[in-house]
C-alpha cells in the first residue's frame, strides 16, 4: 500500500518562510504530476501548486504566485513547496496529491482529478 506523507508544517509569523515536503513511498505512484492543495477552516479545499514529473512544468494559484515555489526530487520521490512571505490567509491544512492518469493543463488544477492524497500538514501564520 503506497502513501504520500507531508511534513514541514508549523506555526510562523507573517513574512516568514516554510518548506513543505511530500514523500511518496510504498508503491510506484504513476509519475505524472504532484499537486499541493490547502483547506482553511470553513472553506473548501483549493489548488495551490502542481508540478509535472516529466519536464518539470509548474502551475500556481494566483494567490501564491511569486511567493511559493514547487519543486521535485525524482531520486527521492519527493515534492517540495517552498513558501515565502507567508500571510495569515495562507493558514490551512496543506495536502499533497498524485493522479493515477496524465492530466491536462486544466485538469492539473482540479481536486477531482487526483486519486491519492496525503494526510495533510498544518500551516498556521500569525499576524
N, C-alpha and C positions, 0 to 999 in steps of 0.2 A: 504494500500500500504506500503510495507516494504521498508526500506532503510538501506544503510551502510553509516556511517558517519565517515570520517577520521578527526583526529586532531593531533596537536603536531608538525607540520612542522615549519620551520623558517629559519633564516639566522644565520649561525655559522661559526667559523673559523675552519680550518683544524685541526684535532686532537681532536675536541670536540665531545660531545655526544648529541643525541636527542632520545626521545621516542615517537613513533607514536602510536596512538590508533585508533581502528576501532570498533565502536559500531553498533551492529545490532539492529534495532528497528522496530516496526510497524507490524511485522509479524513473524511467526516462520520459520526462514530460516532452510532449511534442514541441520541438524548438521553433515555434512560430513567432511568438511575441510574449512579452510580460507587461502587465499593467499595474499601476497603482491607483487605488480608489480611496476615498475617505468618506466617513459618515459622522457628522456632528450631531449632538443630541437634538432630537426632534426634527431632524432633516433627513432627506433621502440620501442614499449613497450616491456619490458623484465621481466622475472621472477626474484624475489628477494628471497622470502622465503614462506613456507607454513607450516601449522600445521593441523593435524587431531584432530577433537574434541574428538573422542574416542581413548584413548591410548596416545594421545599427541605426536605422531611421528612427527618429524620436518624434513624439507628439505630446503636446501640453495643453492643459486647460488655460484659458486666457487669464484666469485669476492667479496662476502661478508662473506664467511665462516670464522669464528673466530673473526669477528668484530660485526656482527649483531646477535641478538637473538630474535626469535619469541616465544611468549607465549600466553596463553589464560586464561580467567577467565570465566568459564562456567556460574557462577551465574550472572555475569554482561553481558553475551553475547558479550564479548569484547575480541579482539585480540590485542596484542601489538607487536611492533617492536622496540626493543632497539638497537640503532645504536651507536656504539663506534668507536673511531679512524676514524672519518669521513674524507673523502678525497674530493678534488674538483670534482673528477669524479663521486661522489655519488650525485651530483646536478641533480635533476629531480623532476617531479611531481610523488608522490607516491600514488598508488591506492590500496585499499583492494578489495577483490572479494570473492564471495562464489559460489560454484557449486550447481546445482539442483539434481545431482546424485552422487553416490560414484565414486571416482577417483582412478585409479591405481597409482603406484609409478611413472610411466612415465607421466600419464595424469595430475598429480597434479602440474606439472611444465609448463603445456601448457596453454597459454592465452585462446585458443578457447574452453577449457573445462569449463570455468567459466561463469555463467549465470547472476550474479548480481554484480554490480560494484558501488563503491562509487564515489564521485565527485573529489577526489584527494586532496592532500595537498602538497604544495611546500616545498622542502628542497633545500636550497642553501648553499654550503660550499665554503667559500672564502679561498684563499691560503695565 
